[in-house]
Amino acid sequence: MNRLLKEYPLIVKATFFILFVILFFYGLILAEDFLAPFCLGILFAYLIYPLASYLEKKRIHRILAILIAILFFLLAINGIMFIIIKQIQGLLHDFPTFKEKALENIDQLIKFIEINFGIEYQKQETWLKENVSALFETGSIFLKNTFSATTSTVFKLALLPVFIFYLLYYRDHFQEFILRVVPRDKEKVARLILKKTSVMTINYMGGVTIVVLILSILNSAGLYIVGLQYAATFGIISALFNFIPYFGNWIGASIPFVFAILTGSSPNLALGVVILYVIVQFIEHNILTPNITGGYVNLNPLFTIISIIIAGMVWGLIGMFIVIPFMATIKIVFNCIIQ
């Protein structure tokens, strides 16, 4: 077989490789409804494994220990979602008021530009007001569609606890299966890969979750002090984006900034938001992440950014969230095989 492959010209080999890559990613896109919840289930299983393991060591039956751990996990998720949904309902109710305030701010901005830069009022007014109105209308429609679309994703989300339960319950069987599949002379390497992967994923998921929780509190408290309305909503949402390395920080900070600059009574509100997130990002990058998450993933920044972009193209936000630990797992596999 190897001899037959060597006889092919380089262009044929490249064609086969490109075709394989296209079919691989096309398959991932087609299987998203199953694979995305399953991959999330794997990561969340690692996240709640320490609690389930602790309960098992206290002589609680494995089934009951796993169910208790899943229950705590679901209660935490539902608590966060309850806070966000309640605040978003109020935000939707106040959207017309915010839209009027944004248009007033646009009027002031137009006059400022006309006085200082000589650009005619009419040219600015048409373009800016149309786009701001469209922004609020799109935002309102997006939030409403998000709630209406939630019912269509209930089944997929309902699979998560099922995946988590069976992944935790049969974890020993999965390990035994992998060790039986690999050749005898590679068993030691396989055990090392499984151990390193488990340590990395548990510490990464636990560390990132703790960082996001701390940032939710810091963001919400900071935005409240600055004077931004719906501080808890914007604080939690912007913190959740920190599950996505590099891009998440900027995406999360841009949401309250745009809201502040459009609906604030003065530019000082937007300036306060910027200063807040500069301070929070400094704390996150220099104190929280190095001391809590540590260097368990240790991926090349360029490779990380490319992986996040590709995962976002394939599975959207879910792909951007789950890609890092899976890429770190692939790195562990290659490092252990090469050694």
Sequence and secondary structure as in RCSB ss.txt:
>XXXX:A:sequence
MNRLLKEYPLIVKATFFILFVILFFYGLILAEDFLAPFCLGILFAYLIYPLASYLEKKRIHRILAILIAILFFLL
AINGIMFIIIKQIQGLLHDFPTFKEKALENIDQLIKFIEINFGIEYQKQETWLKENVSALFETGSIFLKNTFSAT
TSTVFKLALLPVFIFYLLYYRDHFQEFILRVVPRDKEKVARLILKKTSVMTINYMGGVTIVVLILSILNSAGLYI
VGLQYAATFGIISALFNFIPYFGNWIGASIPFVFAILTGSSPNLALGVVILYVIVQFIEHNILTPNITGGYVNLN
PLFTIISIIIAGMVWGLIGMFIVIPFMATIKIVFNCIIQ
>XXXX:A:secstr
 HHHHHTS HHHHHHHHHHHHHHHHHHHHHTHHHHHHHHHHHHHHHHHHHHHHHHHHTT  HHHHHHHHHHHHHH
HHHHHHHHHHHHHHHHHHTHHHHHHHHHHHHHHHHHHHHHHH   HHHHHHHHHHHHHHHHHHHHHHHHHHHHHH
GGGHHHHHHHHHHHHHHHHTHHHHHHHHHHHS GGGHHHHHHHHHHHHHHHHHHHHHHHHHHHHHHHHHHHHHHH
HT TTHHHHHHHHHHGGGSTTHHHHHHHHHHHHHHHHH SSHHHHHHHHHHHHHHHHHIIIIIIIIIITTSS   
HHHHHHHHHHHHHHHHHHHHHHHHHHHHHHHHHHHHHH 
